[in-house]
Amino acid sequence: WVHARLAQLNQRMREVSMIDMSKIPHDRVGLGSRVVVIDLKKDEEITYRLVGAASEELDTPAEDLLRAFGQYWSSRVGPENYRDILGATGTSVATVLANMDLMHARIQNLYPDLVPPSFSVSDTFDGGVMVEYRSHREGLAPFVVGLLEGLGTLYDTPTTVTHEMAKTPEQPFDVFRVQIGG
C-alpha cells in the first residue's frame, strides 16, 4: 500500500511540475510557493499551514503526507545531509533507534537553538522494540511512523511500525511498536 501511495504522490508531483508559476497565490502557501522558514524552534503553525496546503492541493490526508515525508527524511534527506552524524549513530535499525538521542545531541551542536525530540527504547521483544517519542510538537505521530519505516528502507531491513499509544496529559509521550525484520 505504501509503495502504491508513493507512486501516486510521485505522479501527482510530476503533474504539479506543470504549474504555471505566474498563477501561484501570494496570500497563502500553495504548491510551487517558495517558503523560507528560519525558526529553529519549529513553529508548529507554519508547519501545519504547509501540510494543510499540500494536503488540500494534493487531495491527500495530512497524515499520509507526514508519513511519506518521514520515510523520505530517513531514507534520503538524513543520509544525504547528515551522513557523518547518522553513520556514527549506528549501522542498523536497532542501533540507530538506541542512539537517536545521541544523534540529536550532535545535531544540536550544529544548531544550538534546536529543541529536538527524544526517542528511547523502552522495551524489547522478539524481533522488535517499543519506542517512546517525546516532543513539544503536537500531531507528528504519522511523521514518526514514516521516519521509523524509512530507517528500515535505509538499512534494507523490513520494518513495520505501529503507533500503539498517543501522548496524553498523564503519559507525556507517544509509544511506537517497531517490528524489525521478517
Secondary structure by P-SEA (a helix, b strand, c coil): caaaaaaaaaaaaaaaccccccccccccccccbbbbbccccccaaaaaaaaaaaaaaacccaaaaaaaaaaaaaacccccccaaaaaaacccaaaaaacaaaaaaaaaaaccccbbbbbbbccccccbbbbbbbcccccaaaaaaaaaaaaaaaaccbbbbbbcccccccccbbbbbbbccc
